[in-house]
């Protein structure tokens, strides 16, 4: 393994022993609960607390800081109200603020994260299992942002459901009212107790407030409870979502055009309160947002996340082995290497190898929870494309809750969406989670094994891995993980960016929070990754010394990093090409160092941004990277962001420069009508892409789009752009709920 990994693993063991020697902290989550009041007349969701229903609610005020303080009183008072009737859970909060004119609300569009906004956070665990849950957030603009916990430490932000919210400023406070229909969440009507938690963010002070927390964190496991929920009406449990789209596509070279009218239908039926069935016919993804471009200076594939709604619903039930999160906080591991060896990656469905959409004629999904069992089954019939025949695809995943917070599970996939070959993958995993380890720290671990079956690929067709993490928001943290991906492991519906490798990751670090002063927290640590070829020899090694990471109370940050990298090439690597030349790195062993400084300002400001300067060796040459971004939050109705990523690379084989530019604007004509624009350009493809969309959301579950994608390319790299593609779509979808 080498000297450094051995020493680092010894450090991980020492850190766990140190944690084990700490005193046991009282589990406050077991102490907090309240009985929710049942009402006969629901409140009007208008952002005002003048309805009689709120007079019946217990007023919750016992909140505390989780940053910058830990359990200390908040700087501002918060009052929380919760009531319910047959149809919905109603939550209201009055969040006092001595300077309401400084409330941060730069986010203006539904579905976007609220990391720079003063926000209200609600976490619900309808099955009270303390293992999974749903997160609802809003800001002063009444933005709806919801997400689904994939595990207790991460959540799927693209997930969404139907709920309503309204907000207002009322003197020295801002008010939010939420209505979450029981038809929008799976639940067990026999349970009268739900897991519940609340959080509030005051961005200009870097302050986070919670009702229940542990080690400065809160999630479905770290939460309180609401009791007294009875007689809720889940309805028939049927949502029918018809949609229709009209598209006009034109290609310029060679010239061609076609138009289409595509009706589609999605239906969702709650078979039981905790089991959901879904059907999709002629699935339409025309309104899906485009990917953010990336510049690839490696010889391995990049990773792009799933953004299509149909595949995001209940996506937590298909997660396997915690593969994506084993090294999620390790800067040395790239996003693609973290995802490497996933047996199921929904983005492989409905897309060709070149990224072109492929029709999904129909599909179905049954997923949910029964007792200790969690399961998800997905069947898709994908239409033919190119020389690939129409194919049927199957994913089946089942897991059982064991111990207090752990699971053991199985996954099976069958089918190949990109070829006519047969393919299947079988896997088993165990995910250990102890959120009440000695000192109330979190100790978690994973172990998994999977094997593929592909005609013509015999033997060396398995992958397996394990990991262990002792995590905490403050104090010492440590992680280590290992995965092996054999040469012929081929998950046709999964993701592999490197095979025939063994991947070792480890990191250790310490975070200190200051009780007072300008600086809120400081972190220092070391991240490490080593990827070896199974046949022998090093492929990649990287060590990041995170020398100093400071954050102040205004959410400004400073990062200093020193990186040591090793790359071993067995084949020539074309890193840059243009019509009249190529830059090719020859086989050999390369070792190079980099230094990096990054400064970042809090996103709650009218003008915010970040700047990164990186310089150092690069293979057998040198590299300078400048990366910057700026955001102008002009008002609640207009924001604009500009980013630029510039690499100046000097190699003996030739010099070149890469540029990636992005400009985005968002205009909110009202709380239901938005105009969003995204322009992206990179000089490697010499392609400029324009995505502009007018989005109308009269209410949750109803959406209309007018979307234009227009691409231009400088094919000859002579600074003359020519039109290559124009794609105009008009789409509307409407949810009919029974």
NORJOSUL-V484009 format. One record per backbone hydrogen bond with DSSP energy under -1.0 kcal/mol. CO is the residue of the C=O (numbers start at 1). NH is the residue of the N-H. If there is no record, write none. Layout:
BEGIN
CO|NH / CO|NH
END
This chain:
BEGIN
2|6 / 3|7 / 4|8 / 5|9 / 6|10 / 7|11 / 8|12 / 9|13 / 10|14 / 11|15 / 12|16 / 13|17 / 14|18 / 15|19 / 16|20 / 17|21 / 19|22 / 26|28 / 27|30 / 28|31 / 32|225 / 34|227 / 37|84 / 44|46 / 52|55 / 53|56 / 60|80 / 61|63 / 64|210 / 65|71 / 67|208 / 72|65 / 77|96 / 79|94 / 80|60 / 81|92 / 83|90 / 84|39 / 86|233 / 87|182 / 88|85 / 89|180 / 90|83 / 91|178 / 92|81 / 93|176 / 94|79 / 95|174 / 99|102 / 100|103 / 104|118 / 109|112 / 114|117 / 119|201 / 120|138 / 121|199 / 122|136 / 123|197 / 124|134 / 125|128 / 125|195 / 133|149 / 134|124 / 135|147 / 136|122 / 137|145 / 138|120 / 139|142 / 144|111 / 145|137 / 147|135 / 148|156 / 154|150 / 154|151 / 156|148 / 164|179 / 166|177 / 168|175 / 172|97 / 173|170 / 174|95 / 175|168 / 176|93 / 177|166 / 178|91 / 179|164 / 180|89 / 181|184 / 188|191 / 192|229 / 194|226 / 195|125 / 196|224 / 197|123 / 198|211 / 199|121 / 200|209 / 202|205 / 202|207 / 203|206 / 207|202 / 208|66 / 208|67 / 209|200 / 210|64 / 214|217 / 217|214 / 221|223 / 224|196 / 225|34 / 226|194 / 227|36 / 237|270 / 238|738 / 239|268 / 240|736 / 241|266 / 242|734 / 243|264 / 244|732 / 245|262 / 246|730 / 247|260 / 248|728 / 249|258 / 250|726 / 251|256 / 256|251 / 258|249 / 260|247 / 262|245 / 264|243 / 265|281 / 266|241 / 267|279 / 268|239 / 269|271 / 269|277 / 272|275 / 273|187 / 274|369 / 275|271 / 275|272 / 276|367 / 277|269 / 278|365 / 279|267 / 280|363 / 281|265 / 285|288 / 309|312 / 309|313 / 312|315 / 314|317 / 315|318 / 316|319 / 320|323 / 322|325 / 325|328 / 327|330 / 334|338 / 335|339 / 339|342 / 342|495 / 345|348 / 346|349 / 350|358 / 352|355 / 356|352 / 359|383 / 360|283 / 361|282 / 362|381 / 363|280 / 364|379 / 365|278 / 366|377 / 367|276 / 368|375 / 370|373 / 372|401 / 373|370 / 374|399 / 375|368 / 376|397 / 377|366 / 378|395 / 379|364 / 380|393 / 381|361 / 381|362 / 382|391 / 385|388 / 388|385 / 391|382 / 393|380 / 394|414 / 395|378 / 396|412 / 397|376 / 398|410 / 399|374 / 400|408 / 402|406 / 406|402 / 407|431 / 408|400 / 409|429 / 410|398 / 411|427 / 412|396 / 413|425 / 414|394 / 423|415 / 424|453 / 425|413 / 426|451 / 427|411 / 428|449 / 429|409 / 430|447 / 431|407 / 432|445 / 434|443 / 437|440 / 441|437 / 442|471 / 443|434 / 444|469 / 445|432 / 446|467 / 447|430 / 448|465 / 449|428 / 450|463 / 451|426 / 453|424 / 454|457 / 460|488 / 461|452 / 462|486 / 463|450 / 464|484 / 465|448 / 466|482 / 467|446 / 468|480 / 469|444 / 470|478 / 471|442 / 475|511 / 477|509 / 478|470 / 479|507 / 480|468 / 481|505 / 482|466 / 483|503 / 484|464 / 485|500 / 485|501 / 486|489 / 490|492 / 491|494 / 493|345 / 495|341 / 495|342 / 500|534 / 501|485 / 502|532 / 503|483 / 504|530 / 505|481 / 506|528 / 507|479 / 508|526 / 509|477 / 510|524 / 511|475 / 512|522 / 518|553 / 520|514 / 521|551 / 522|512 / 523|549 / 524|510 / 525|546 / 526|508 / 527|544 / 528|506 / 529|542 / 530|504 / 531|539 / 531|540 / 532|502 / 533|536 / 537|533 / 539|568 / 540|531 / 541|566 / 542|529 / 543|564 / 544|527 / 545|547 / 545|562 / 546|525 / 548|560 / 549|523 / 550|558 / 551|520 / 551|521 / 552|555 / 556|552 / 557|600 / 558|550 / 559|598 / 560|548 / 561|596 / 562|545 / 563|594 / 564|543 / 565|592 / 566|541 / 567|590 / 569|588 / 573|585 / 576|583 / 578|581 / 581|578 / 583|575 / 583|576 / 585|573 / 588|569 / 590|567 / 592|565 / 593|617 / 594|563 / 595|615 / 596|561 / 597|613 / 598|559 / 599|611 / 600|557 / 602|605 / 606|633 / 608|631 / 609|601 / 610|629 / 611|599 / 612|627 / 613|597 / 614|625 / 615|595 / 616|623 / 618|621 / 621|618 / 622|650 / 623|616 / 624|648 / 625|614 / 626|646 / 627|612 / 628|644 / 629|610 / 630|642 / 631|608 / 632|634 / 632|640 / 637|668 / 638|635 / 639|666 / 640|632 / 641|664 / 642|630 / 643|662 / 644|628 / 645|660 / 646|626 / 647|658 / 648|624 / 649|656 / 650|622 / 651|654 / 656|649 / 658|647 / 659|683 / 660|645 / 661|681 / 662|643 / 663|679 / 664|641 / 665|677 / 666|639 / 667|675 / 672|697 / 673|669 / 673|670 / 674|695 / 675|667 / 676|693 / 677|665 / 678|691 / 679|663 / 680|689 / 681|661 / 682|687 / 686|714 / 687|682 / 688|712 / 689|680 / 690|710 / 691|678 / 692|708 / 693|676 / 694|706 / 695|674 / 696|704 / 699|702 / 701|735 / 703|733 / 704|696 / 705|731 / 706|694 / 707|729 / 708|692 / 709|727 / 710|690 / 711|724 / 711|725 / 712|688 / 713|715 / 713|722 / 714|717 / 722|713 / 724|252 / 725|711 / 726|250 / 727|709 / 728|248 / 729|707 / 730|246 / 731|705 / 732|244 / 733|703 / 736|240 / 738|236
END
